[in-house]
Amino acid sequence: MKFDDIIYQKIEAYLSGNMSIDDREAFELNILSNKELQEEVQVQKTLKYAISEKQWVLREDNRDDKEVNKIKNLRKSKEYSLTIEKIQEAENLYFEKKSLNKKWIYFSGAIASVICIILMVQYFSVSQTTDSLYAEYSDWSELPSLTIQGNIQDNLAEGEQLFFDKKYREAISVFSNSLNTSSNVSNIDSTPYILSYLGVSYLEIGEYQKSLQIFNKLLKSNSLDSSKGYWYITLVYLKMRDKQKAKDTLLLILKNEKNFNFRKAKELFGKLD
């Protein structure tokens, strides 16, 4: 059924709370007796909430879980606000030039809503993929022990303990101070190991650029562990939700079967495709 402008005006007034009590009761009776009107009101309600700054209807329960929090944070973000503003500016400009009836104005709102929903679905599709893969592949038990056989460096043992206690800032302080004296135990250079812990510590506190700098130092080190830098850089990009850079780094690992975590890199690359 096609509704005229008067019905759409009533729907707008009803959803906006601008009806008198008597008109509201009469309109609700009309809704109850008209299935197509019920469906149209529900559609308009969903679209209205989709671009509303005050409400967001996704599910019946009100659990404050991670997915809901992500959506709340995204809707508060500058990118979301700018997207809404651009859509509304385009809509206003269009209707200044065109004389259209009220029904087409509802249509424009629907288009804006669909665009916003598509953008959000794409955003969360990428973020959920990268977040879940980061959680799956960031296994820090693979990090080498800093307790060198027969020669325990107290400061490194302390740093390792702080790291696994998730006291990353304290661990960073210990590892940073250790870098200058890391090659004086049993003629073994522990610098690559310290760089691994230091880079991961920065990663875990969200200082991604510092983490990338540390892992690039690891890549340039003349050690058997240098290729680990590629793997850790991949994890940084996953944490940053930069899917393309994560894939580009994985391709560098896949050039040589001897590179650290070659098989995992191949598996992860398939999941990012």
Secondary structure, DSSP 8 states (H G I E B T S, - for coil): ----HHHHHHHHHHHHT-S-HHHHHHHHHHHHH-HHHHHHHHHHHHHHHHT-SS-----SS----HHHHHHHHHHTSHHHHHHHHHHHHHHHHHHHH----HHHHHHHHHHHHHHHHHHHHHHHHHHHHHHHHHHHH--GGGS--S-BTTB--HHHHHHHHHHHTT-HHHHHHHHHHHGGGTT-BTTB--HHHHHHHHHHHHHHTT-HHHHHHHHHHHHHSSSTTTTHHHHHHHHHHHHTT-HHHHHHHHHHHTT-TTSTTHHHHHHHHHHH-
